[in-house]
Amino acid sequence: MKNIPALSRLQFRGNRFTPVYSKLSFHNKILVVIFLLLTFFGLLGAFGFQWFLTIRFIDDYGNRFQIIADSLSHRLKPFVLTENNDAVTRLLAEEDLVYDSIAFLVVSDIKGGIVGKIVDDELSGNSHIPSLNDYKNSEVGLQRGMNRDFRITEITAAITHQGVNIGVVKAGFYLSSMDTFLHGIMIIYLAILGTIILLTFFLARRFLRYATRPIVTLTHIADEISLGNLDMDIRFGKHVNCWKIKNCNRKDCAAYTDRAIQCWFVDGTPCEGYEPKFPEKLAGCRKCEVYKTHKDDEIVQLADSFQHMIYMLKSSQAELERSSKFQRNMIQNSLVGIVATNEVGVVKIFNRVAESLTGYQESEVIDQLTVKDFFSKEIARKIDHPLVYDYGVVLRGFKPMESDILGKHDNPIPVRLSGTNLYEDGEHLGKVFFFQD
């Protein structure tokens, strides 16, 4: 690709996709981040809270169900000893009426034979009731595979007589009551969480409006400065009077007589150990207790930097205006006629002597006429010739000579004429012609 000319390469200039987040203001970006963090940690807390409650409730419900199974095994002992299956079935039925959460009850003897059982109607068609041969001791286990529509915990309790196992009771209990209770708690938790998130969001929104207001103001100030408006009123930080803080009685000080401007902007302050002029004095003034009293946070320091910049821009602008005014007066009051053009030949300067000789007014010439409207083709070519002075500087132009300049009515006016090209760092800026009657 490096050997292929740039113009022959394919270039795609379509609009690139801009993420929505990048289009948001600084204030809204922070709000979005806060909202996402609150939501993420809130949901993470909800899952953790649900997991904790589920473990606790399963343990609590398991202990309660184990007590029921142990009590039932104790009451079943005489019927199992006498092999009274009908009595076992009746007792199981009574137990089923007492506890709505019973899914099934199965009693077997020591040989593994079923002595009695009760199965809930919703599970009666389910053939997956595990064998009791593997349940020789008491344990609590959550069995999810019995039926995908039900969550059931299975409890086993041994039936003993004189320390010898004579049978076993296996009880299955629905966890729906636990799930219902847990669901209610989670709804309350999520409602509280949502309320907290919304309240935090709106409080953060109000706080961020307050916190980012100075940034918005400074952004507006920066925009105004970029448009050339230097008359911005920047009021940040505490306005201080240096003579009060330093107990100074120098009423002849420039800072004392100009209370609208802070002392570090004022030239000629008689403070010992500090430069008297801005901006050289600024480095020392920032260490002074006066500035430290005014200074607040980084926003105030940024606003001060804007004030310093405006102060410097105003000073530079005033200096440029003075210099421009001086140059204009010098050109306008010159005793010779001056016509200056830009690099393409459009007239940019036309002084009073030029007006007097040609009959044109300055407003008729500036940005409207070109060098061809005043000078012949020969003069236009001659000004591009190299011209060497005795001191060795090579210029392009011509020395004073007798020639003509065209007047307003295309009448030739004899003048003594000279001209030169203007360059800066090798760049052609324009041409200047000097002439007199």
Secondary structure, DSSP 8 states (H G I E B T S, - for coil): -TTS-GGGS----------HHHHS-HHHHHHHHHHHHHHHHHHHHHHHHHHHHHHHHHHHHHHHHHHHHHHHHHHHHHHHHTT-HHHHHHHHHHHHHH-TTEEEEEEEETTS-EEEEEE-GGGTT------GGG--S--EEEE-SS-TT--EEEEEEEEEETTEEEEEEEEEEE-HHHHHHHHHHHHHHHHHHHHHHHHHHHHHHHHHHHHHHHHHHHHHHHHHHHTT--------S----HHHHTT---TTSHHHH-TTS-GGG-TT---TTS-SSTTTTHHHHTTSHHHHHH--SHHHHHHHHHHHHHHHHHHHHHHHHHHHHHHHHHHHT-SSEEEEEETTSBEEEE-HHHHHHH---HHHHTTT-BGGGTS-HHHHHHTTSEEE-TTS-EEEEEEEEEEEEE-TTS-EEEEEEEEEEEEETTEEEEEEEEEE-
